[in-house]
Amino acid sequence: MREKLQGRGLYVITDGPRPDLIPVVAQALAGGARLLQYRDKTRDHERRLTEARAIRALCAARQVPLIINDDVALAQAAGAAGVHLGEEDGDVAAARAVLGQDAIIGVSCYDSLERARQLAAEGTDYIAFGAFFPSPTKPHARRASFELLRQSAALGIPRVAIGGITPDNGGSLIDAGADYLAVISAVFGDRDVRGAAMRFAQLFTSP
């Protein structure tokens, strides 16, 4: 694995505007999240920057990298650790030119091993596959196979699984090779955010 992402664990992704965003992020971090992505598709740039900076401070206190979804400029302005890029969000080299060599740049590879190979060669720091299960966030998302996780081990970089993951099915993805389980609603949609995060974190320590 590349040095920027050592270890494995829960990768929580925020679920857009909500009045209690900062407190629930704090609870997810307290529950053991190892990576955190700020995801907000609105155009409220001032609020998004304010929130991203507040979350960065929470993450820094627990030494958890903050990743910004899709927005390189916001990642730079907020002082985030890096950015996550989807299919239409620009390339790794362009993001690296803005954010620097130390930035964590992750990419969505959906159900494509070929895309993963290409982006690994371009220097991405992690690759994300999914959806592995029906996703309430993206109900029409492409579906990825467990075999894809196994085959992508040869790329030698961290692999993130996403899409409909719960504490009940997450262990099977870890067994197939996932280094991180990326979760939105199963953590941030739970009444007990800290407890939900803990249940996922325990999957990585269970024998």
C-alpha positions in Angstrom: 0.0 0.0 0.0 1.1 3.6 -0.6 2.2 5.3 2.6 -0.5 7.9 2.8 -3.2 5.3 3.7 -1.8 2.8 6.1 -4.2 0.6 7.9 -7.8 -0.3 7.2 -11.2 0.6 8.6 -14.4 2.5 8.3 -14.7 5.3 5.7 -17.7 7.5 6.5 -19.2 9.8 4.0 -21.5 12.7 5.0 -24.9 12.9 3.6 -25.4 16.5 2.5 -26.9 19.5 4.3 -28.2 18.8 7.8 -28.5 21.1 10.8 -26.6 18.6 13.1 -23.8 17.8 10.7 -20.9 18.8 12.9 -22.1 16.9 16.0 -22.8 13.7 14.0 -19.4 13.9 12.3 -17.9 14.1 15.8 -19.9 11.0 16.8 -18.8 9.1 13.8 -15.1 9.9 14.5 -15.6 8.9 18.2 -17.0 5.6 17.0 -13.8 4.8 15.1 -14.0 6.1 11.6 -10.6 6.0 9.9 -11.4 8.2 6.9 -14.0 10.8 6.4 -15.4 12.3 3.2 -17.4 15.6 3.1 -20.0 15.1 0.4 -22.4 18.0 -0.3 -23.7 18.5 -3.8 -25.3 21.9 -3.2 -23.9 25.2 -4.5 -23.8 27.0 -1.2 -20.1 27.6 -1.4 -19.8 29.7 1.8 -21.6 27.1 4.0 -19.7 24.2 2.4 -16.4 25.9 3.1 -17.3 26.7 6.7 -18.5 23.1 7.3 -15.4 21.6 5.6 -13.1 23.7 7.8 -15.0 22.7 11.0 -14.9 19.1 10.0 -11.2 19.3 9.2 -10.5 20.5 12.8 -12.5 17.5 14.2 -10.6 15.1 11.9 -7.2 16.6 12.8 -7.9 16.1 16.5 -8.3 12.4 15.8 -5.6 12.1 13.1 -8.3 11.1 10.5 -7.8 12.4 6.9 -10.6 14.6 5.6 -11.4 13.9 1.9 -13.6 16.3 -0.1 -16.0 14.8 -2.6 -15.6 16.0 -6.2 -14.4 19.5 -5.5 -10.6 20.1 -5.8 -11.0 23.9 -5.1 -12.9 23.2 -1.9 -10.3 20.7 -0.8 -7.6 23.2 -1.3 -9.5 26.1 0.4 -10.5 23.9 3.4 -7.0 22.5 3.9 -8.3 19.0 3.5 -6.1 16.0 3.2 -7.4 15.2 -0.3 -10.2 14.7 -2.8 -12.3 12.0 -4.1 -13.0 12.0 -7.9 -15.9 10.4 -9.8 -16.1 9.7 -13.4 -16.9 13.2 -14.4 -14.7 15.1 -11.9 -11.4 15.6 -13.7 -8.2 13.5 -13.6 -5.7 12.6 -11.0 -2.9 14.6 -12.5 -4.9 17.8 -12.5 -6.0 17.3 -8.9 -2.4 16.5 -7.9 -1.1 19.7 -9.6 -3.5 21.8 -7.4 -3.3 19.8 -4.1 0.3 18.7 -4.2 2.2 15.4 -4.0 1.2 14.8 -0.4 -2.6 14.9 -1.0 -4.7 11.8 -0.9 -6.5 11.4 -4.2 -9.1 8.6 -4.4 -11.2 7.6 -7.4 -14.5 5.8 -8.1 -14.0 2.8 -10.3 -17.5 1.5 -10.0 -17.5 -2.0 -11.6 -14.4 -1.6 -13.8 -11.1 -3.3 -13.2 -9.7 -1.7 -16.3 -10.5 1.8 -14.9 -8.8 0.8 -11.7 -5.7 -0.3 -13.5 -5.5 2.9 -15.5 -6.0 5.2 -12.5 -3.6 3.2 -10.3 -1.0 3.8 -13.0 -1.8 7.5 -12.9 -1.0 7.6 -9.2 -4.2 7.5 -7.4 -4.0 6.7 -3.7 -7.0 4.5 -3.4 -9.6 3.0 -5.7 -13.3 2.6 -4.8 -15.6 -0.1 -6.2 -19.3 -0.4 -5.9 -22.2 -0.7 -5.4 -21.9 -4.1 -3.9 -25.4 -4.1 -2.5 -28.5 -2.1 -3.2 -27.8 1.5 -2.1 -30.3 3.9 -0.6 -28.1 6.8 -1.6 -27.7 5.7 -5.2 -30.4 3.1 -6.0 -29.5 2.9 -9.7 -25.8 2.6 -9.2 -23.8 0.0 -11.2 -23.2 -3.2 -9.2 -19.7 -4.5 -8.5 -18.7 -8.1 -7.8 -16.7 -9.6 -4.9 -14.4 -11.1 -7.5 -13.5 -7.5 -8.6 -12.1 -6.9 -5.1 -10.0 -10.1 -5.3 -8.7 -9.4 -8.7 -7.7 -5.8 -7.9 -5.4 -6.9 -5.1 -2.6 -7.1 -7.7 -2.7 -3.3 -8.1 -1.2 -2.9 -4.7 -3.1 0.1 -3.5 -5.9 0.4 -0.9 -9.4 -0.7 -2.1 -12.6 0.8 -0.9 -16.0 -0.9 -1.1 -19.2 1.1 -1.2 -22.9 0.7 -1.7 -25.5 -0.7 0.6 -23.0 -1.8 3.2 -24.2 -2.8 6.7 -22.5 -4.3 9.7 -24.1 -7.6 8.7 -22.7 -7.8 5.2 -19.5 -5.7 5.6 -17.4 -8.6 6.9 -17.8 -10.5 3.6 -16.3 -7.5 1.8 -13.4 -7.4 4.1 -12.8 -11.1 3.6 -12.8 -10.4 -0.2 -10.1 -7.8 0.2 -11.7 -4.4 1.0 -9.3 -2.2 3.0 -12.0 0.3 3.8 -15.8 0.1 4.0 -17.4 3.4 2.8 -20.7 4.1 4.4 -23.2 6.9 4.3 -26.7 6.0 5.5 -25.8 3.1 7.6 -23.9 5.5 9.9 -25.4 8.9 9.4 -28.9 7.6 9.0 -28.7 5.8 12.4 -30.1 7.4 15.5 -26.9 6.3 17.3 -24.2 7.5 14.9 -21.4 6.6 17.3 -22.7 3.2 18.0 -23.2 2.5 14.3 -19.6 3.6 13.5 -18.4 1.3 16.3 -20.2 -1.7 14.9 -18.4 -1.2 11.5 -15.0 -0.5 13.2 -15.3 -3.8 15.1 -15.5 -5.7 11.8 -11.9 -4.9 11.3 -10.8 -6.2 14.7 -12.9 -9.3 14.8 -11.1 -12.6 14.4 
